Amino acid sequence: MSTEPKVFVAGIGVLPFGKHVERSVTSLAVEAGLLALRDAGVAPREIGMGFFANVLASRLFGDSTLGQNVFASLGMNRIPVVNVENACTSGSSAFHLACMAIRAGECDLVLAIGAEKMCLPQMGLLSSGNTDPDTLLGLVTPASFALRARRHMQEFGTTAQQMAQVAVKNRKHAALNPQAQFREPITLEQVLNSPLIADPLTRLQSCPIADGAAAVLLCSEKVAKRLSCRIGVRASILVSGSYDNPQDLARWETDFRCAQQVYEKAGAGAADVDLVECHDAFTIAEIMHYEALGLCAPGEGGRFVESGAAALGGTTPVNVSGGLLSRGHPVAATGLAQIAEVTLQLREQAGARQVHGAKLGLAHCMGGDRAADTKSATIVILAT
């Protein structure tokens, strides 16, 4: 286990994801930040550093250094503020940097915020960038996941019904989460018969976009004692893709490598994990993440979800928040919302979706998937 200075979660704040038509990115971010401060019982003047995650504001509107505006609106100026863009891992990358700042002794309280406005007329399918070869070939995000789904089906016998079961399970979990965007139960038949997005993936197997924001306040061990914080960061790992070709489309090498590093750093293994929040942008993604995280053997992900092992009450519940598939996916807020969900579970404050007896939880996010490789992956392990 790591002997680095300890980092604790002092406060969390998450807004319900969905359409916030009249809200700006800044107002969403400020509200999430205030919720985290209130949760911790900390004043704005105590924060020593801020990290702000956002993907689309600068790309669509040219809003650079937006984080400085957010933290100034929170009453925090003249502190170091860093803007983070790392695709879907933007929020969890901000969290990772906040952990590093505390472990380096830079300050005792660091606030990480992620916010996104995605329910906009100019929003289309997410791509890897206008110059990325895969995007130029038409392999926007759904198509790249569809390629992986087809390869997984061919190599391991994974079925369309098993993939659809991920969506059914996560919607069942979402019904217990007041903050989830979609909470109505769905059936296997509804998932399989919903409009096709990229064969074999249908609309209900694809995460919806959303507006939203999430924040996590981290603190040093000294402050944790004062605030009576008991949720510690056992490990936080950020890796980038290998970009080697040809790639194995049925396995994310980046995921496997990140998982190996985080377990080693945490002094724990997959068998020790009580719950997982993972990046289920598409149903096949969750299945492949089971395998990379060691919840089951490679190729067994479809059978793992089919068995009920990933459901609430199963051996390792996955995405009890409803996941991206039901909660929604405001890109830069997602990673921090996952960490906030794990925190709630370890605090035993998750209400009807509580994983009873949870002592160690894992939050996983990945970003910038190409047909060839994943551009980045983050895994955070929290423990009581």
N, C-alpha and C positions, 0 to 999 in steps of 0.2 A: 504494500500500500504506500502511496505517496507520503513523503514527510514534509511537503511544502507547507507554508503557512495556510491555515484553514480559512475557508470562505463559507459564509452562511447566507441563506435567503432570509432577508429581513422583511420584505413586503412584496405583494403581487397586486396587479390591477389589470383586468381584462374587460373590454367592452363587448357586448353581444355583437357577433359578426352578422352582417347583412347589408341592406341598402341604407346608407345615411346620406340621403340626397342633399340635404341642406347643410351638411357639416363639411368643414375643410379638414385636410390632413392634419394641420396644426392643432385644431380643436380636439380631434379624436386623440391625438398623441398626448396633449395636455391633460385631458380627462383621465386617461390610463395612468399617466404619471402621478396625478393627484391621488388616485385610488391606491397606488402602491405606497405612497408616502403615508396616507391615512392608515393603511393596513399595518404599517410598521410603527406608526406613532413617531414619525421623524419630521422635523421641520426642513423646508427647502434650503435654508442656510447651512445645514449640516452636510449637504452633498458635496463631495470633493471632485467628482468627475462624471461626465455623461457620455453615453454612446447612443446615437440615434440611427435606427435602421429604416431605410426606405428604398424602394426599387424604382417606382414609376414617376414620382414627382419631377425629378430632374430630367428623366427621359422624355416625358410628355410635355412638361411645362417649363423646363429650364430652371426649376427651383433648386439651385445649389445651396449648400450650407444651411439646409432647412433645419437641421438639428439645433443650430444656434438660436433660431427663432423659437423653437419649441421650449428649450431650456430657459430662455429669457422670459417667456410667457409663464413659466413655472416659478419665476422669481430667482432663477439661478443664472447669474451672469458672472463674468470674470473667472470662470472655471474652464478647464480643458473640456472641449466638446468635440467628439469625433463622429463623422457621418460614415455609415457603413452600408455598402451595397454588395451583396453576395448571393443574388437570386433568392431562392426559397430559404436558404440558410442565413439570410441577412440578420434576422432577429437573434437566432442562436449564435451567430458569429459575434454580434454585439455583446451577448452574454459572455461568451468565451473571452473576449477582450476585457470585459469588466472584471472577470475572475483574475486575469493576468495582472491587472492594475492593482488589485488588492494584494495578491500574492507578492508583487514586487514592492509593496510597502508605500505605494504612491499616495494612497488615501485609505480611509476606513469605511467610507460609504460611497458606492457607485451605482448610478441609476442607468439601466438599459431600457430603451423604449423602441418599439417597432410600430409603424403605422402605415396604412395604405388606403388609397381611394381607387377602387377598381371598377365600380359600377358606373362606368362612363361610356358615352357613345363611341369614343375613339378606341375603346379597348377591343382588341381582337384576340386571336389565339396567341398565347405566349410562345416566343421563339428564343433561340439561343443568341440572337443578335443578327443584324442585317448582313454581317460579313461572314457569319459562320457557314461553312460548306454544307452542313446538314440542313440548315434553314433554307439556303439557296436551292437545295434539291427538293424542297417541299416537306422535309421531315420536321415540321413543327412539333411541339411537345406531345400531343396525343398520338401522333404517328410513331414517334420513337418508342413510346410505351407499348403501343400495339405490336411493334416488331418484337419486343421482349416477351409479350404475352404469347405470341405465336411460337416463338422459339421454346419457351417454357412448356407449352402444351406439347410440342413435338418431341422434346427431349425427355420430359418427365411424365407425360400423360395427364398433366393438369387439365381440368375440364372447365368449360364455360360456366357450369353450375357452381363449381368451387369458387371461381372468381366472383360470381354474383353473390355468393354467400358472404363475402367480405362486406359488401354494401348493405345487405340485409342486417348483418350483425351490428354494424356501426350505426345504422339508423335506429335499431332497437336501443342501443346505448344512448343515442341522442335524445330519445324520448324522455330520458331521465335528466337531461341537462337543459335548464332554462335558457342558457346562453347559445345553444345550438341554433343554426339558421333553419334547418329542416328537421322536424321532429315527428312527422307522420310515419307510421310503420309502412314498410314496403315488403313485397314478396319476391321470391326468386323469379316468378313469371313476369312481374312488373319490371324487374331489373333487366332481364334478358330481352323483353319485348319493347323496351324504351328505344328511342331513336338511336341509330348507329352513329358513332362519332368517328372511330377508326377501327375497322374490323380486327379483333372481336369485341372491342370495348364500346359499350353503349353509354348513353347520357348518364344513367344512374350509376355507372361505374367510373364516372369522371367527377372530380371535385368541382364545386361551383365557386366562382369568384365571389368576392365580398369586399365591403369596406370594413375597416376595423382597426383596433389598436390594442396592444398589450405592453405591460411594463413589469420588470422584475428589479427590485432593489436588493443589492448585495452588500454584505458588510464583513468586516474583519472579526476575528474571534473576540477581540476586546469589546467591540460594540455589541456582538452577539450576546455576551454575558449581561450587558446592561439592558438589552431589549428582550432577553429571555428567548432568543431564537434557537430552535432545536433542529432545523432542517439544514444539513450541511451538504456542500458540493464535494462528493467523493472524487469525482473526476470530470473533466471537460476536455474533449478532443475535437480538433478541427483538422481535416485533411483535404487535399485536392486530388483530382483524378490523375491517372497515369498517362493518359493520352496515347497509350500504345495501341497499335493496330496489328492484327485484327483483335477485336474485343470479343469476350464471351457474353453474348446477349442474354444468356440465362442466369448470369451471376453478375452482381455489381462488385467488382474488385475493390472499389473505393469503400463500400460498405463493410466488407469483410475486414479490410485493413483497419478501418476506424474502430470497429468493434473489438478487434484484438487488442488495440492500443488502450482503449478505454477500460476494458476489463483488467488488463495488466496494471494500469495506473490505480484503479479503484481497489485492487486486491479482492476482486469478486468475479463471479462467472455468471453465465446465463441462468444457471439453476438457482442463483440467489435473488434474481429479479422478481419482484412481486407484481409489477405492472409495467406496461410499455405504452408510451404515446409515440407513434411513428408516422412518417410522411406517406400517407395513403392518398397521394394525388390521383392515382388510379388504382383499381382493385388489384391488379397484378403487382403493383409496387408493394403493397402491404404483404402479399404472399412472399415476394422475394426478400423483403426485410426480415420476416420471420427467420428465414434461412441464414441470412448474413449475421443476424444477432445471436444465432445459436439456439433459438427457441425450438428448432427442429433441424433435422439433417437437410442438406441441399437436395432439392427435388421433392421434399415432403410438405412444402408450404400449403399446397392445395388440400391435402389430407388433414393438415393441422387445423385449418379453419373449419373444415367440414366436421371434424370430431367435436367441436365445441370448446377446444382447449383455449382459444383466443377470446372467448366470450366472458362476460362478467360471470363469475362463479367457476370459470375454467382454471386450468393449471397456471396460465399466464395471461390474464386479461390484457387485450390490446385495444387501444383507442376507446376507452370507456367514456371519453368526452363526446364521442360521435365521430372523431377524426375529421380530417379535411373533407371527406365525402359528405358529411352531414353538417358539420359546424361551419364549413366554408373556409376559403383559403385567401385571406388578404396577405399577400406573399410575405412582406417583411414582419408582419405581426405573428405569423404562425408559430415560429420556433419558440418565441417567448410565451405564447399561449400554451404550448405543450408543456413547458417547464412550470408554468403556473398551475396547470392541471395536476401534474405530479406532486407539486407542493401541497395543493389542497388534499390530495389523497393521503400523503404522509402526515398531514396535520389531522386527518380524520374529519375533514370538513366538507366532504364531497356529497353529502346527502344520500339520495336514493341510489346513486351510482358508486357508492363507496366500496372500494376493495378492502374488505375487512382484514385487519392485521398487517397491512402494508407497511414495510419498514425500509424497502429499497425500491426506487423507481427509476426508469430510464426514459429519457426523451431523445428521439432521433429525428433528424431532419436532413434532407439532401437537396441540392440545388443545381440548376443548369444542366439537366440531363440532355445528352445528345444521343444519337443513334449509336455512337461509339463508346461513350463513357459518361460517368457522372463528374461534373466539374468540382463539386465540393460536397462534403458530408460532415455533419456534426453529431456527436453523441454526448449527452450529459447524464451522469448518474448522481442522483440525490439520495440521501439516507437520513434517517432519524438518528 
